[in-house]
Amino acid sequence: MKKIAVMIYPHFSLQEITTLTSCLTIWFGQSIDYLGSSIQPYESEDGFRVVPAMKVSDANPSSYDCIILPGILNPLPALYDDDLIDFLRRAEDPNTLFAAISSAPLLLAKAGLLRDVKYTAGFFMQMADHFPYINCENFVHQPLIDDKNVITAIGFAFREFAQKVLERLDFEIGESFMTPVTREYTEDELTFYWEDSDYQEFLTELKDYTDKGL
């Protein structure tokens, strides 16, 4: 079992990380810690409200195999949240993988985690004029960059981002990871059956409902 965290902050993007988080939890049975600077609802860019289960001040970043940073529609609240940045600065284990998408590499940059790392991001380049910790020399204009213990991506590359993180965590995902629909399927190909053990588990759970008259 890997130890994985997702950082939550105002205006975060669910869409950019849920391909990754759903694979981790549903495909590979992993548990994820959701961390925020406080235990309160944070509204995503599309209006979902998520309550972190743990404060970053109570978490040890070096205890995680992977820390995922979703993109941020408006990065300023997170960028000026001292608790979030301090959490990242406390990371000491070089084996901890940081996975940041869209504008989230800004947080890694402010925490000093991109000084010697090639990276990409989806922020506007004028930000480099205002934030001295943005190292333009290490910025690579590509959809996804994997360098050392940091994976970064632009938001539209969320599928490739998920694939790369899963590969770096040594999960077997096959050669056709979430490829687009490019052909017609037969009826047999789209007719699904449980394995017998899964079907029996469903029947057992169903009985709990039917016994209650639901």
Secondary structure, 3 states (H helix, E strand, C coil): CCCEEEECCCCECCCCCHHHHHHHHHHCCCCEEEEECCCCCEECCCCCEECCCEEHHHCCHHHCCEEEECCECCCHHHHCCHHHHHHHHCCCCCCCEEEEECCCHHHHHHCCCCCCCCECCCCCHHHHHCCCCCCHHHECCCCEEEECCEEEECHHHHHHHHHHHHHHCCCCCCCCCCCCCCCCCCCCCCCCCCCHHHHHHHHHHHHHHHHCCC
